[in-house]
Amino acid sequence: MSNTIFTGCATAIATPMNADGSINYEEFGKLIDYQIENSIDGIVICGTTGESATMTDEEHIEVLRFGIERVNHRVPVIAGAGSNDTAYAVELSKEAEKLGADALLQVTPYYNKTSQRGLVKHFATIADAVNIPNILYNVPSRTGVNIASETYIELSKHPNITAVKEASGNMATVMDISAYTDLDIYSGNDNEALCCLALGGKGLISVTSNVAPKEKHDEIKLYLEGEREKALEIQKKLLALDKAMFMDVNPIPVKEALNIMGFKAGECRLPLCSMTDEMKAKLRAVMEPLGLVGRI
């Protein structure tokens, strides 16, 4: 596909917070630079891991603006712009495009949900309103809505819908997307990345790469270059870390991991709360053998 947004590993980047819950832009800039300096292939801003759900409209726009300017075209920036309100998603998508985002991440509508017919109308309406690529984000464990294979096939006909972030864990659906559409496929789950690549995927949108960007970049790059055994060895090495990133609700563990590394990521906004001391100790024990404790 000629309009591929990125190939490789993109980080679903966390949003550092100050002690009072405000956004720590200085640390956010440092985290962005760290990602790019360690070979990451793209950055997703204001996704699930970025805590967009608890940002005000003004914060969401400002975080996108800051992040896009800080990246400064060094890698593609994908802006989280999804909503369960189609009209709001359209407005947010337009703003992200104006700010210079390279692409948009559109999650399925949550809580009010919708039918498959409604999904087609929702995503097509957003895509009609902008001139940059849209990535459909399927994460039914969070939204309660799953994108059916037939819906992917229908939506693939839209010129501005070019890719999917598949986090359903359903490899049969991934195979259908690969076989029956020309959509680029990105795994939304770190521990399933190589499975998606084996079925024709272009890469990974990663949580783990917040703390291990070079390692996750290398894992995907090696596989795509045909060095599959080497890629598998990296995934085996990182598997415990991949799992640890979801030992509590994302992004609670990854923000704690960033704090353990030496970043000032702070805590998540309520209703997400910090892990217990026991869970923090388990996370540190996973990070220690990888040389991640105090890396910064």
KOLLUMKE-779078 format. One record per atom (N, C-alpha, C): residue in one letter; x, y, z. Coordinates in steps of 0.001 Angstrom, whole numbers, plus 500000, padded with zeros to 6 digits. Layout:
! residues N
AXYZ ...
! end
This chain:
! residues 296
M500852498802500000 M500000500000500000 M500881501238500000 S500636502131499092 S501512503288498911 S501375504318500022 N500227504340500693 N500034505350501738 N500200504766503135 T501104503818503296 T501411503250504603 T501919504338505541 I501363504373506744 I501699505423507715 I503078505171508323 F503322503942508724 F504644503556509221 F504771502047509112 T505985501597509095 T506289500175509175 T507229499977510354 G506903499041511230 G507751498818512388 G506985498928513686 C507564499615514644 C506964499746515982 C506714501206516321 A505474501521516645 A505113502860517135 A504735502757518603 T505092503756519369 T504784503769520800 T503467504471521068 A502583503775521762 A501382504418522315 A501843505119523585 I502205506373523442 I502992507039524469 I502152507462525678 A502737507288526861 A502106507730528098 A502220509245528223 T501336509818529014 T501350511261529263 T501799511501530704 P503017511979530936 P503482512229532303 P502631513290533006 M502422513090534288 M501616514010535096 M502425514516536293 N502149515749536673 N502704516303537904 N501933515760539106 A502433516070540296 A501806515568541520 A500368516046541675 D500063517241541120 D498702517769541221 D497793517276540100 G498294516371539274 G497484515818538203 G497563516572536896 S498256517696536875 S498415518441535624 S499451517752534745 I499443518099533481 I500338517441532524 I501742518015532637 N502712517124532726 N504117517502532854 N504723517555531450 Y504637518712530825 Y505083518840529436 Y506592518687529296 E507345519142530273 E508800518998530204 E509181517521530131 E508558516711530979 E508873515281530993 E508304514596529751 F507168515070529277 F506591514532528052 F507555514720526881 G508162515889526817 G509159516150525776 G510351515221525886 K510806514976527115 K511935514069527320 K511579512644526887 L510356512225527181 L509935510878526819 L509826510728525303 I509323511750524638 I509252511732523171 I510659511619522584 D511576512442523078 D512957512405522573 D513601511041522812 Y513330510472523966 Y513887509152524301 Y513412508096523303 Q512147508172522948 Q511608507219521978 Q512326507332520633 I512442508548520137 I513026508756518817 I514513508432518818 E515203508792519898 E516636508487520004 E516899506991520057 N515873506228520408 N516009504772520498 N515256504050519380 S515186504716518221 S514807504089516945 S513332503760516778 I512457504338517593 I511041504036517431 I510565504574516083 D509577503911515494 D509167504213514124 D507951505134514023 G507310505410515123 G506153506292515127 G505698506520516551 I504875507542516760 I504379507842518100 I502878508114518026 V502136507425518883 V500694507623519011 V500450508467520255 I499873509631520061 I499630510568521161 I498134510607521478 C497818510648522758 C496425510724523230 C495628509477522863 G496279508321522974 G495547507070522875 G495132506615524267 T494798505336524391 T494433504788525697 T495558504976526699 T496775504647526289 T497937504742527179 T498241506192527542 G497829507120526700 G498035508543526967 G496982509175527851 E496017508387528317 E494950508847529214 E494068509930528594 S493795509820527334 S492947510813526681 S491544510839527276 A491107509728527856 A489746509644528390 A489496510620529537 T490561511026530238 T490378511950531366 T490972513333531084 M491229513623529823 M491694514963529445 M490511515859529084 T490635517132529413 T489669518099528915 T489907518308527417 D488967518925526749 D489151519224525324 D490413520046525104 E490594521048525960 E491746521937525829 E493047521179526036 E493088520293527027 E494291519492527275 E494586518569526102 H493565517922525584 H493745516989524469 H494402517704523282 I493881518851522948 I494430519618521821 I495847520088522123 E496091520543523352 E497417521059523697 E498458519943523736 V498083518766524229 V499017517636524245 V499364517238522812 L498372517212521944 L498652516917520531 L499565517974519931 R499253519239520179 R500063520330519611 R501499520225520079 F501681520067521394 F503026519969521957 F503766518772521375 G503097517619521346 G503752516404520874 G504144516470519410 I503248516994518586 I503538517111517151 I504710518049516923 E504735519159517650 E505849520100517500 E507150519507518012 R507089518755519112 R508309518173519674 R508871517089518745 V508007516290518176 V508459515257517236 V509072515908516006 N508463516978515535 N509015517796514449 N509387516955513218 H508456516102512813 H508596515328511574 H509695514268511624 R510231513982512806 R511276512965512886 R510713511560512672 V509486511342513109 V508751510103512849 V507285510478512664 P506485509610512080 P505060509914511969 P504385510009513332 V503436510929513432 V502634511084514640 V501194510699514322 I500670509763515106 I499274509356514980 I498520509940516167 A497481510708515900 A496724511385516953 A495493510584517327 G495357510276518598 G494119509682519079 G493011510707518979 A491976510388518206 A490897511348517972 A489534510683518011 G489458509498518558 G488207508754518572 G487280509181519692 S486023508831519539 S485010509150520541 S483793508269520311 N482943508166521328 N481661507492521142 N480621508449520564 D481004509704520385 D480155510726519771 D480770511063518415 T480099510669517346 T480661510845516005 T480965512306515713 A480061513196516081 A480265514618515797 A481498515150516516 Y481694514704517756 Y482878515150518494 Y484147514579517879 A484103513318517463 A485266512712516819 A485627513450515542 V484639513903514806 V484883514679513586 V485618515974513922 E485143516689514932 E485772517967515302 E487193517753515815 L487384516737516639 L488714516454517176 L489663516027516057 S489158515272515127 S489978514825513988 S490396516007513123 K489483516923512897 K489811518122512121 K490896518940512814 E490789519069514131 E491790519824514889 E493150519150514808 A493169517828514959 A494434517089514887 A495074517248513510 E494262517231512473 E494791517433511123 E495394518823510984 K494711519832511516 K495230521203511457 K496566521328512186 L496707520582513277 L497936520644514078 L499115519955513398 G498834519161512381 G499914518518511638 G500088517043511893 A499085516390512484 A499169514941512674 A499284514245511326 D500047513171511290 D500212512408510056 D499066511440509824 A498410511019510897 A497300510077510798 A496473510162512074 L495325509500512052 L494397509528513176 L494104508109513641 L493957507945514952 L493562506664515528 L492118506789515986 Q491237505938515443 Q489804506027515709 Q489315504753516397 V489036504866517689 V488541503729518455 V487055503528518171 T486593502293518353 T485166502033518194 T484378502769519282 P483165503214518978 P482337503885519992 P482084502965521190 Y482253503515522378 Y482144502769523624 Y480896503213524378 Y480474502445525330 Y479339502672526216 Y478005502700525488 N477744503705524640 N476492503669523891 N476520502596522803 K477751502180522408 K477963501097521451 K477284501421520119 T477189500442519247 T476472500609517995 T476447499273517267 S475680499208516203 S475647498027515351 S476813498074514366 Q477004496993513621 Q478046497003512582 Q477702498051511515 R476438498195511212 R476014499229510255 R476350500614510798 G476171500779512115 G476514502053512744 G478004502322512719 L478801501268512865 L480255501426512788 L480671501942511416 V480080501391510377 V480410501851509027 V480089503321508880 K478915503722509330 K478521505136509224 K479420506028510071 H479738505579511279 H480578506355512200 H481952506616511608 F482640505542511229 F484006505695510718 F484034506406509369 A483066506144508519 A483036506797507211 A482783508290507352 T481940508667508297 T481652510091508524 T482904510834508958 I483685510223509844 I484939510847510289 I485923510939509130 A486077509841508420 A487041509809507309 A486673510798506207 D485381511023506014 D484928511997505008 D485346513423505364 A485546513665506662 A485753515036507149 A487215515467507141 V488131514537506869 V489557514858506914 V490248514373505648 N491523514755505520 N492305514372504347 N493578513620504711 I493612513062505908 I494754512258506335 I494264510857506680 P495165509874506721 P494750508484506950 P494155508249508335 N493218507318508386 N492600506887509631 N492973505435509912 I493337505159511164 I493562503794511633 I492361503407512491 L491663502334512124 L490557501833512929 L491128501043514103 Y490614501327515298 Y491153500719516512 Y490106499801517119 N490394498518517110 N489460497514517609 N489960496942518922 V489336497327520032 V489747496840521345 V488489496537522165 P487788495464521806 P486497495167522422 P486543494955523928 S487697494576524483 S487788494397525929 S487536495699526673 R487791496830526027 R487563498136526642 R486253498773526186 T485887498557524945 T484751499297524386 T483446498516524383 G483540497197524419 G482344496388524308 G481842496259522883 V482620496720521924 V482234496677520504 V483364496033519711 N483015495070518871 N483996494409518027 N483717494728516564 I484771494993515802 I484617495231514370 I484637493880513661 A483542493540512999 A483452492270512281 A484264492325510995 S484656491167510516 S485444491097509283 S484717491766508126 E483427491545508027 E482649492135506939 E482650493654507014 T482697494185508223 T482730495634508417 T484079496200507987 Y485149495489508330 Y486471495898507840 Y486494495926506310 I485922494920505705 I485919494842504240 I485184496039503641 E484049496383504219 E483290497524503718 E484045498837503922 L484625499013505101 L485332500259505406 L486627500405504621 S487210499295504203 S488462499358503435 S488277500033502086 K487032500181501660 K486754500843500384 K486942502358500472 H486974502902501701 H487126504359501880 H488596504740501707 P488901505724500870 P490309506066500604 P491061506609501808 N490360507153502799 N491033507701503974 N491116506715505140 I490591505525504958 I490716504468505969 I491745503478505438 T492924503507506031 T494053502786505429 T494669501711506318 A494271501650507587 A494950500721508487 A494060500356509662 V494473499306510380 V493772498885511582 V494779498642512696 K494350498932513911 K495074498508515106 K494203497432515739 E494635496178515623 E493822495056516075 E494271494600517462 A493379494778518436 A493672494367519804 A492576493446520336 S491898492754519414 S490849491833519830 S491408490482520248 G492643490188519793 G493236488886520064 G492725487793519147 N491919488168518151 N491318487200517238 N492133487132515953 M492975486111515856 M493844486001514688 M493069485624513427 A491883485028513588 A491057484734512415 A490599486030511759 T490267487023512567 T489890488324512031 T491075488981511331 V492249488889511950 V493459489440511336 V493699488794509976 M493502487475509896 M493686486782508632 M492683487273507591 D491433487508508007 D490422488029507086 D490814489402506555 I491305490255507437 I491727491597507010 I492838491481505979 S493790490600506257 S494919490415505353 S494481489849504004 A493538488919504037 A493131488218502817 A492176489026501952 Y491292489797502583 Y490177490391501843 Y490197491918501752 T491207492554502333 T491326494011502236 T492774494383501939 D492989495659501626 D494362496152501480 D494742497057502649 L494040496894503771 L494350497675504967 L495673497212505579 D496484498160506018 D497680497821506788 D497255497368508178 I497914496345508676 I497550495770509976 I498654496045510990 Y498250496627512117 Y499159496825513247 Y498600496062514447 S499441495274515076 S499023494608516298 S498841495643517403 G497776495483518179 G497558496350519331 G497974495708520629 N498491494488520545 N498944493759521724 N500395493346521532 D501254493740522444 D502692493448522316 D502975491964522171 N502287491135522957 N502612489705522952 N502039488971521745 E501287489676520888 E500745489068519670 E501370489662518407 A502377490497518583 A502926491236517443 A503430490316516339 L504225489313516697 L504795488454515671 L503722487604515001 C502664487283515737 C501543486558515125 C500906487409514027 C500694488692514311 C500104489590513318 C501034489766512116 L502325489881512377 L503278490013511279 L503261488770510396 A503125487602510997 A503092486359510237 A501881486299509313 L500832487037509667 L499618487063508861 L499578488266507918 G500716488932507771 G500790490029506815 G500804491413507424 G500934491501508746 G500935492797509408 G502146493648509071 K501986494979509258 K503057495937508986 K503815496350510239 G503257496023511422 G503962496463512620 G503136496350513875 L503540497124514869 L502990497066516223 L502792498475516747 I501661498699517412 I501477499899518228 I501591499429519670 S502676499817520320 S503150499157521527 S502995499986522797 V502691499295523881 V502756499884525224 V504157499677525801 T504676498459525641 T505985498112526202 T507093499027525696 S506969499512524473 S508039500347523902 S508203501682524615 N507256502067525473 N507494503239526308 N508780503074527106 V509000501853527612 V510158501609528463 V511280500871527733 A510954500216526617 A511971499465525866 A511822499729524368 P511976500981523938 P511740501305522525 P512695500625521559 K513976500579521883 K514953499983520968 K514712498475520830 E514423497840521939 E514201496402521906 E512963496048521083 K511869496797521280 K510655496507520521 K510835496860519046 H511526497948518758 H511847498293517369 H512627497161516709 D513636496661517398 D514475495608516836 D513666494329516601 E512797494005517541 E511966492803517410 E511165492829516105 I510509493949515846 I509665494057514652 I510522494152513391 K511568494941513442 K512430495134512275 K513052493807511822 L513568493062512774 L514197491798512437 L513202490835511789 Y512004490784512320 Y511014489880511740 Y510677490292510307 L510464491576510108 L510106492058508775 L511247491871507778 E512468491819508270 E513628491614507402 E513939490135507188 G513106489260507745 G513298487830507553 G514115487134508623 E514591487915509624 E515378487329510724 E514425486884511835 R513615485903511518 R512507485545512397 R512951484920513709 E513978484111513661 E514461483488514899 E515010484534515863 K515733485490515321 K516260486569516167 K515130487397516763 A514106487668515951 A512959488429516440 A512241487672517546 L512100486364517355 L511428485542518355 L512205485496519658 E513520485506519565 E514339485517520780 E514117486801521575 I513988487924520865 I513718489186521565 I512345489138522216 Q511348488614521486 Q510007488555522075 Q509983487656523304 K510696486543523253 K510768485663524419 K511403486391525602 K512447487147525304 K513156487901526349 K512252488956526976 L511382489560526159 L510522490646526630 L509137490186527069 L508847488901526944 L507493488424527187 L507010488733528601 A507868488531529577 A507465488828530959 A507173490319531128 L507946491172530436 L507713492615530504 L506405492971529803 D506168492355528635 D504909492589527931 D503722492267528824 K503812491143529523 K502718490740530411 K502605491677531613 A503750492116532129 A503751493000533297 A503095494345533003 M503164494769531746 M502532496038531380 M501008495990531521 F500485494763531690 F499041494602531846 F498699493831533121 M499610493897534103 M499333493274535392 M498273494071536160 D498051495292535746 D496968496137536243 D496415496847535016 V495424497679535197 V494790498344534060 V495772499313533392 N495934499162532079 N496768500095531319 N496157501503531391 P496979502558531648 P498440502611531689 P499057502657533087 I498386502082534074 I498941502111535430 I500339501472535485 P500519500254534975 P501856499643535083 P502932500366534287 V502602500831533081 V503646501456532267 V504090502786532871 K503188503510533501 K503624504753534144 K504500504459535348 E504155503407536090 E505000503018537212 E506365502551536710 A506370501822535588 A507639501364535010 A508505502541534589 L507895503553534012 L508645504751533627 L509224505434534862 N508470505467535948 N508990506037537196 N510181505229537706 I510088503913537615 I511182503047538054 I512423503273537198 M512226503564535921 M513354503843535023 M514063505137535373 G513304506095535927 G513889507387536247 G513157508564535628 F512144508288534808 F511302509364534309 F510371509846535414 K509876511047535281 K508896511582536226 K507515511485535584 A507052510244535449 A505771510009534776 A504583510304535670 G504804510252536989 G503714510498537923 G502732509349537957 E501537509641538463 E500491508636538549 E499404508921537517 C498503507962537372 C497364508143536480 C496288508981537173 R495456509577536370 R494304510290536914 R493210509295537308 L492500509635538374 L491365508822538785 L490337508754537661 P489679507615537497 P489553506518538459 P490689505501538452 L491717505688537625 L492869504786537685 L493750505191538857 C494139504235539679 C494947504540540865 C496212503697540843 S497154504066541689 S498463503420541681 S498370501966542134 M499354501192541732 M499410499783542113 M499794499642543585 T499528498472544131 T499954498171545491 T501478498056545539 D502036498163546709 D503490498017546867 D503943496632546408 E503113495617546638 E503457494265546218 E503548494178544698 M502609494791544001 M502628494772542541 M503800495585541994 K504105496693542655 K505261497488542238 K506551496680542356 A506660495908543426 A507852495077543626 A507952494009542540 K506814493426542147 K506809492426541073 K507234493049539748 L506753494263539495 L507123494960538262 L508614495251538233 R509138495727539336 R510573496019539425 R511396494746539206 A510918493637539734 A511637492368539595 A511688491911538136 V510656492235537365 V510658491916535934 V511622492829535180 M511672494093535582 M512494495081534890 M513980494937535191 E514315494458536371 E515714494410536822 E516627493620535875 P516249492397535477 P517151491617534609 P517338492240533210 L516428493127532835 L516506493768531520 L517294495060531560 G517791495405532728 G518585496629532863 G517756497903532768 L516481497810533111 L515585498965532969 L515470499802534247 V515805499234535369 V515695499977536635 V516748501074536668 G516300502303536797 G517231503427536839 G517954503690535535 R517420503227534419 R518109503387533123 R518279504855532765 I517366505713533148 I517429507128532766 I518243507915533793 
! end
